[in-house]
Amino acid sequence: MACATDEMAIGCIHAVKTAGLSVPDDISIMGFDDIRYAEVTDPPLTTISQPGEEIGERVMYRLCRRIEEGSIGNNEPEIVPHKLLIRQSVANAKT
């Protein structure tokens, strides 16, 4: 299975089809970002949806705090809410 940003994943779907292969029968492809075209590709792209605005707000908060305090501060990773949107570009697990 291949995983990439949605734009790259849509390009991969095109390349796989151009090579005469099938998505998801020959290869599963998954994206990350849930852009508006993900749902209307052929096949619709399985992707992870993430809150872009919230991520931007968190980054700006950290940046402003760093500028004001002049220190790096806490660089711990933060987990933002996200959601797996299962569509038709990923095959079921084979047993």
C-alpha positions as CSV (number, residue, x, y, z in Angstrom):
1,M,0.0,0.0,0.0
2,A,1.2,3.5,-0.8
3,C,0.4,6.5,1.4
4,A,0.9,10.2,0.5
5,T,-0.7,13.6,0.5
6,D,-4.0,13.5,-1.3
7,E,-2.5,15.3,-4.3
8,M,0.3,12.8,-4.6
9,A,-2.1,9.9,-4.0
10,I,-4.4,11.1,-6.8
11,G,-1.4,11.2,-9.1
12,C,-0.5,7.7,-8.0
13,I,-4.0,6.4,-8.9
14,H,-3.5,7.9,-12.4
15,A,-0.1,6.4,-12.8
16,V,-1.3,2.9,-11.6
17,K,-4.2,3.0,-14.1
18,T,-1.9,4.2,-16.9
19,A,0.3,1.2,-16.2
20,G,-2.7,-1.0,-16.8
21,L,-3.1,-1.9,-13.1
22,S,-6.1,-1.6,-10.8
23,V,-6.7,0.4,-7.7
24,P,-7.3,-1.3,-5.2
25,D,-7.1,-4.8,-6.7
26,D,-3.4,-4.6,-7.6
27,I,-2.3,-1.8,-5.2
28,S,-4.0,0.1,-2.4
29,I,-3.5,3.9,-2.3
30,M,-4.3,6.1,0.7
31,G,-4.0,9.9,1.1
32,F,-3.6,12.3,3.9
33,D,-5.4,15.7,4.0
34,D,-8.9,15.0,2.7
35,I,-8.9,17.6,-0.1
36,R,-12.2,18.1,-1.9
37,Y,-11.1,16.0,-4.9
38,A,-10.4,12.9,-2.8
39,E,-14.0,11.9,-2.7
40,V,-14.6,12.3,-6.4
41,T,-11.6,10.5,-7.8
42,D,-12.0,7.1,-9.4
43,P,-11.9,5.2,-7.1
44,P,-12.7,7.6,-4.3
45,L,-9.6,8.1,-2.2
46,T,-9.3,6.7,1.3
47,T,-7.7,9.5,3.4
48,I,-7.1,11.0,6.8
49,S,-9.0,14.2,7.6
50,Q,-7.2,16.6,9.9
51,P,-8.2,20.1,11.2
52,G,-6.0,22.4,9.2
53,E,-7.3,25.6,10.9
54,E,-6.6,24.2,14.4
55,I,-3.1,23.1,13.4
56,G,-2.4,26.6,12.1
57,E,-3.7,28.1,15.3
58,R,-1.5,25.8,17.4
59,V,1.6,26.6,15.3
60,M,1.0,30.4,15.6
61,Y,0.5,30.1,19.3
62,R,3.9,28.3,19.7
63,L,5.6,30.8,17.4
64,C,4.3,33.9,19.2
65,R,5.2,32.4,22.5
66,R,8.7,31.7,21.3
67,I,9.1,35.2,20.0
68,E,7.8,36.8,23.2
69,E,9.7,34.6,25.6
70,G,12.8,34.2,23.5
71,S,13.1,30.5,24.4
72,I,12.3,27.3,22.6
73,G,10.0,26.1,25.3
74,N,8.2,22.8,25.1
75,N,8.7,21.1,21.8
76,E,6.6,18.1,22.7
77,P,4.5,16.8,19.8
78,E,0.8,17.5,19.9
79,I,-1.9,15.2,18.7
80,V,-4.8,16.9,17.0
81,P,-8.2,15.2,16.3
82,H,-8.1,13.3,13.0
83,K,-10.4,10.8,11.3
84,L,-9.8,8.0,8.9
85,L,-12.2,8.2,5.9
86,I,-12.4,4.8,4.4
87,R,-13.3,4.9,0.7
88,Q,-12.7,2.6,-2.2
89,S,-8.9,3.1,-3.0
90,V,-7.8,0.5,-0.3
91,A,-8.6,-3.2,-0.6
92,N,-9.8,-5.3,2.3
93,A,-7.0,-7.2,4.1
94,K,-6.2,-10.5,2.5
95,T,-6.1,-13.6,4.7
